[in-house]
């Protein structure tokens, strides 16, 4: 079809809530607007019509999801996530009570050698794709001018928890610059200088990463003092066990989980326009 015809069809689909549009520069990217739309299209394309799935309880989804993820059954993981989305379960609830809980369970299975490292990595890879799915089908929000930079310190490869907070902030209108796992200190510095974020979030998952995390926090404190000020947040499994050294080292706050970040830290960020978190914020920890 010619481009004007395609644009006309897409405009009508968008007006009816069947597709959503995301403009990037001069290009517009279209995608299906919801899990319900995708399910309807799949139903039309499938040869047979499957019976509607019964609703799955959030508390039952954790073990089912974890077992499917370590076995590489991405289809079942997708069905579980789509079921929860169709029920109207929020991104925070799915991330915290299903995905985070499932990955905690996977971690415990790995520790007792019920699964091997390959199965753990397989579950992580599937989970990253499921998180993208949840975010895609969450309602878009109006963009703001607020910028957050997120990354794991050098040597820290566990980044699911930080990615959850990144997605949550993105859904709340923030421009999220997610650097991912194993980020050298120099890369943090360059990114801060280039993008001038309002907040920098750092993840430290293991004890051997503590020294490099404290060094990074000290460097970020100097950057905040010498240029445009920004908040510094820290989290991760190791931080959760003992957040005091990181708070004493210069971090403004830490967060125990996505739920805690949403309920306790986010309201404080929204209320205050200056760089510091109020002294009354309880030090927390998180993955």
Buried (B, 14 or more C-beta within 10 A) or exposed (E): EEEEEEEEEBEEBBEEEBBBBEEEEEEEEBEBBBBBBBBEEEEEEEEEEEEEEEEBEBEEBBEBBBBBBBBBBBEBBBBBBBBBBBEEBBBBBBBBBBBBBBBBBBBEBBEEEEBEEEBBEBBBEBBBEBBEBBBBBBEEEEEEEBBBBBBBBBBBEBBBBBBBBBBBBBBBBBBBBBBBBBBBBEEBBEBBEEBEBBBBBBBBBBEEBBEBBBBBBEBBBEBBEEEEEBBBBBBBBBBBEEBEBBBEBBBBBBBBBBBBBBEBBBEBBEEEEEBBBEEEBEBBBBB
